[in-house]
Amino acid sequence: MEALKAARDVVSKQKMITSAFDDECLKLHQAVGTEAPEQDASIAGSSNIDLLHPLTMPVGSSVQTPELFKGSLKGYQVKGLQWLVNCYEQGLNGILADEMGLGKTIQAMAFLAHLAEEKNIWGPFLVVAPASVLSNWVDEISRFCPDLKAFPYWGGIQERTLRPDWRFRQIDLVGILPLDLVGAL
Ligand SMILES: Nc1ncnc2c1ncn2[C@@H]1O[C@H](COP(=O)(O)OP(=O)(O)OP(=O)(O)O)[C@@H](O)[C@H]1O
């Protein structure tokens, strides 16, 4: 709820800025006797944006599938990627809640690839996932983003201390941690 409130605050602040800018433009056009251009409802600041529905986000995003992502994102997945990048750039948290099996994992990976490629942010990122999909994450990363090195981190305290590679390999790009280990950190 806090994230939604923060997002709404950002959007309403942006709308106020945009509206003040539009008013100034209108006054200038009236002063010089020209007609003001029609507003483009698809650009940022549009009142059509619904934060709960990524498909209503501005269509003008230049974010495309990163080259580090070795696959082809479907149209709605590109839109999801753009929404994630938009949230990131505005400092907002977001939950991508597509239906089961629509490729949330792939979109999350494409987002990490975007951060690496466009912003030179190579992590380490921490992925927290149920233990049952841990190996799926590792497989999908090596298949779609082979340049991102994944390091699955699992096991009880004892097993983890027996794995010295964990400490030495903290520079790995993606740590993948099963959900039930979060409390153990
Ligand atoms: N653009 C794509 N190109 C190739 N394969 C894809 C694409 N999108 C999804 N898939 C495949 O479809 C399957 C389902 O995707 P995935 O498991 O990522 O969905 P999900 O939304 O994360 O699922 P869940 O809700 O079960 O966590 C996976 O095997 C994935 O590799």
The ligand as an ORCA input file, in Angstrom:
! r2SCAN-3c Opt
* xyz 0 1
  N       9.250    -14.946    -24.793
  C       9.453    -16.228    -24.517
  N      10.279    -16.963    -25.279
  C      10.509    -18.283    -25.016
  N       9.939    -18.944    -23.982
  C       9.112    -18.260    -23.188
  C       8.818    -16.865    -23.404
  N       7.963    -16.455    -22.453
  C       7.736    -17.513    -21.660
  N       8.415    -18.592    -22.104
  C       8.415    -19.943    -21.504
  O       7.138    -20.206    -20.980
  C       7.260    -20.945    -19.763
  C       6.472    -20.245    -18.688
  O       7.125    -19.048    -18.348
  P       7.491    -18.705    -16.831
  O       7.697    -19.922    -16.032
  O       8.583    -17.683    -16.862
  O       6.156    -17.994    -16.415
  P       5.867    -17.353    -15.042
  O       4.855    -16.295    -15.306
  O       7.129    -16.932    -14.379
  O       5.246    -18.609    -14.344
  P       4.725    -18.842    -12.868
  O       3.516    -17.994    -12.674
  O       4.393    -20.309    -12.883
  O       5.847    -18.482    -11.937
  C       8.736    -21.065    -19.430
  O       9.196    -22.347    -19.815
  C       9.384    -20.003    -20.300
  O      10.680    -20.362    -20.718
*
